[in-house]
């Protein structure tokens, strides 16, 4: 089998053949009367008119030899057949096609529409010209890219050769479009906030560090959109949302990636109850109107599958009740030693345990003992208050929050947002102490945020959802990288 370099050399020779003929292999101008989808949909009408038309596309296959050649073109909208007959086209153009054209090239063809003996709608080519000469071949059309990592590195070929992959990303776009329309119809304002920040906040996560050379200033990539949104509500915007990138410098597996797309919204003068009702309405709507199904196959990081049904009731259960039931631990009365003992029992590294705060220890217990058992959409309420320092706090030490759990994984985070600057400072200072004690995911005090809050922040509810995870669920994918155009990969050696 010829190597890629050998195949490239042959195509470079064909490039020279085109140039010697006087045909520019990369022209600036294109003549196209219709997309291939338009030709397909309006074929009978256009054929009846009998006019000469020009269409363009990438050559996906070439069949036949001698006096007749059948070519499949694809322009991104549809595929359509062009037929080259020796007695219908100038002999020199027919010969040039045979000598210089390969699968993968882009061409422009001009001719009339007709139906072949095999009843295939086609264009009878009268003339053609090269639009782009491809120097490397496409993958085999029957096998595509067999190497998973290669499909991520060369996503463009994966999309081109696999219709299911191409349609998956169209579905992603439709999901995002639905979300925008849903929120726009509820009078939310779409905003943009900075990804490059002086200080990370709004979540508990490890950051990506960078440096601003002009200001000689250490900076980070954001881990959350939350703080900037809440600051904007001080300025008088009652409902805002953003769909944007977050970055967390943590581990990778099929259900976690370091660069991911989040949807966050904040609504002043609304309750957590309203938030949960909107969430259910929006997600059920996406399932019905975009996907056309209420049931999905969801995979964990080991590749195990679970069937999930969005059509059933979405129950609400409390965090503390779940760990009492599944781990035998009473969150309200347990000592820190009892909590640590349970963490060790459930597999936490002792060294890691000693530098982890109480809230994150309880969260570990919840994830290991309880969250994995939740299959269909379920709201888990009232997480430990020190785990959710940006939410309103209940008198029992928990926070007014709800997480939507599906197939053992968190899909949304929803808060009755804390707007009391005095309590907020106390909670962030406690987080800062935990960070100084070695908890890398704990938050820091953000004076800019606290100052804005002291100017007066309206009561509100907030929401966060991972777009990549939602798309993976609704397209039945095992790996988040399968719903991202260009996932981060290690460089090839």
C-alpha positions, 0 to 999 in steps of 0.5 A: 500500500502506498504511503501518504507521502507517495500518494501526495506526490502523485497528486502534486503531479496531477496539480501540475497537469492542471496548471499545464492545461491552463486550469487554475487548481485554486480559483477565487471565483465560483459559479453556482446556481443552486445548492445540491439540496435545492437541486434535489428538492426541485429536480422535476421543475428544474429538469422540465425547464431544460436549462443549463445549470452549474453546481459545485461540490467535493467528489466523494466517489468516482465510478466507471471508466472509459466512455462514461464516469459517474461522480458523487458530489457533496457540498455540505447540504446534500449529495448529487450525481454528475455524469461525464459522457465522452461524447457530451463534453470536449474530449480534452476536458474529459481526458483532463478529468481522467488524468488530473481528478481524484476523490476529495477534489472540489469541482464545478460542473455545468450541464443539464439535469436528466434521469439515468437508466438506473433512475438516478437523478443526475446532471449531464456534464457539458463542462467542468473546472477544478475548484480545489485540488486535494493533496491528501486522500480521504479515508476509506468510505467504508471504514472511515477513521478507525482510530478513535484518537485520530477521529478527534485529531482530524475531526474534519474527516470524521464529520465528512465521512460519517453522516451520524457524526455530522448530524450529531453536531447539527443536533448540538447546534439545534439544542443550543438554539432551542435554549437561546429561544427558550430564554429569550422568550422569557425575557432573559438578556444574553451577555458576555463576560471575560474568560481571562480573570484576575481571580477565579471564583464562582466554583470550587476547582483548580485553575489554569494559570497564565500571565498578562505580559503587558500588565505584568499580571498573573491571571487565570482562566475562569472556572465559572461565569457566576460572579460576573453575572451576579455583579451585573444584576446590581446594575439593573438587569433582572434576567441574564444568561450566557453560553460560554467556555469554562476551564478547570485544570483537573482530571480527564475521563470520558465524563470530564474535560478541562475546557467545557461549555456552560449555560448559566442564567440568573433571574432576579425576584424569582425563587429556586422553585421557579428555577427548577420548573423552568429547567424541567420545562426546557429540558423536556422541551428539548427532548420532545422538539429537538430529539423526538424522544424521552428516553436516552442511553447514558454512559458512565466513565467506565462505559457502562450504560443506563437507560434514562426516561425524561417522561417520568416525574422528576422527584426531589430528595434531600442530600442529608436524607440520601447519605443517611440512607445509603451511607449510614451517616447523619450529616447534622450530628456527625463529627469530623472524625466520623466523616473522615472514617466514612470517606476512608471506608468509601475509598478516599486517599488518607493524604487527600482526605487530610487537606479536604474541607468538611463540605467536600468530604461530605460530597465525596460520601454522597457521590460514592454512596448515593449519587451513583444510584440515581437514574432518572432525572432527580433534584437533590436539595439542601447540600452542606452550606460550606460546600455552597458558599454562594447560596442562601444558607438554611438554619440547619447548616445546609444551603438552598440549592438543587442539583439535577442528577441524571444517571449518577451524574450532575447535570445542573446546579441551581441556587437561591442565591446569597445576596447578604454581603455580611454572610457572604464574606464570612462564608468566603473567609471560611473557604479561604482558610480551607484553601490555606489548609491545602484544599485546592478547590476551595474559593478565595475572598473576592473583594470586587464581588463583595463590594458590588454586593454591598451596593445592593444585590436583588434577591435572585435564583441562579442556574448552571448546566454543562452543554457538553454533558447535556448533548452527550446524554441526548445523543447517547454518547459515551464520551464528552469528546464525541460532542466537541469539535476539537477536544484537547489531545496530547501532541503526537510524538 
